[in-house]
C-alpha cells in the first residue's frame, strides 16, 4: 500500500504554534495529532488535545483550516453549520489530509445553555 | 408479580449521520439484528435475547444524539394513570398512536426538565429472532460480534437533575439506587424501576437534552474482553476500558458508534431491591466511583456528549 504522508501544523485558539504531526491520506487528522501528542510533539495546548468521539458527533475537536486541502466525512451540523463550513471550520476527527495542512483549534460551540446554570468542567 | 407500573427500558431512538455504517456497526459489531425498516427510513433493531419487537431505533439526521428513550409499563391502563400523574405534576403529555413505530402500541410522550423526551408504552409484538420459550436452549441463533444480550440503560446529560430525580421517584415510581453529591450540589443519579442497579441515569450538565451513552448488556467479564478485541480489530473509536465502575459495579468499556454516539458494553452489577438504601458518593471518591481501576475521571467523561 502506497501511503501518502503530509505535514500538519497545529495552532491553539490563541494562534500560537503548538507543533506538527505526520498525517496520512487514510487517517483522520485528529488521530495523527493524538499520536504526535503521545510523542510529546504538541506544546502550548490549553489543556490537552480535545479528543472526544472521533466520529464527527460530539464537536469537541472543532478547528479552522488555515491552509491546505482535505476530504471530509459527515459531521454534526450542531457543531459545524453550513456557514461554519464555508468559513473553513471542521471537526478534525472527520477530515483526512489531501495536502499539508495548517489548522487552528476552535472552542466547541455550546447551545441552549441557561445563563444561570453552573458549569461542571473539571 | 411484584413489579408494577414501569417495568424496564423498552427502546431508544438515536440519530445517526451515516445509516449504512451505523447498521453495519450495530449488527456486525454490537451483535444486534435488523427487524425491519420503516417507510420514513428509520431502522429497527434488537438483540436475539430480547422478546419484544425492537429495542434500538436509528434515524438518519445531520446531527448525532438522542431522539427519545421509552420504558415499557405492565398494563395498558397504566398509561392513563401515568398520563394523569405527569400532567398533574405540570408536564405536558403527547399521545403517540399505535403503530407509529412498527410492532409497538400507543405511547405517551413528554419532555422532562433536563430536556429529554421520555415515553411510556404497554404493548409490543414479539419479533424474530427471540429467545426460545418451550424447552428453551440458551440461544435460538448463535450470538455474534460482541454478543450483546439486551439494550440495558442510558446515561443522559442535562440541567435540573434535582427536579428530574423528584419526577422519576414521585411520578414514575422509580428508586434512586446511587447518587453523587458535590460540594455545590447533586451531580449524578442512577435510577431503577426494577431490580437492576440502574435503568436510566442522569448527570447535571448545562446543555439540555444531551446524550452520554446507551449500554448493552453482556454475559460476563470474558465477553467484555471479547468486545475489547473487536473494538481494536475493527478500529472502533475507544473512550475508556475495559475497566469497572464503582457505581453499580459493572465491568465495562465505553466506545463510540460511527456517528460519535457513545456506547457501553458491560457485565455484572448488583441486584437492587426497593428496601435498599441509596448508595452515595462524594467529590473526594468520585474517581473510583466512575472508573474503579483508574480512580479518576478521564477528560471525556464530563465533556463529550452528543
Interface residues (C-beta under 8 A of the other chain):
Chain A: X47 X48 X51 X52 X53 X54 X55 X56 X57 X58 X60 X73 X74 X75 X76 X77 X78 X110 X111 X112 X113 X114 X117 X118 X119 X120 X121 X122
Chain B: X17 X18 X62 X63 X64 X65 X115 X159 X184 X185 X187 X203 X204 X205 X206 X207 X208 X209 X237 X239 X256 X257 X258 X259 X260 X261 X262 X297 X299 X300 X302 X303 X304 X305 X306
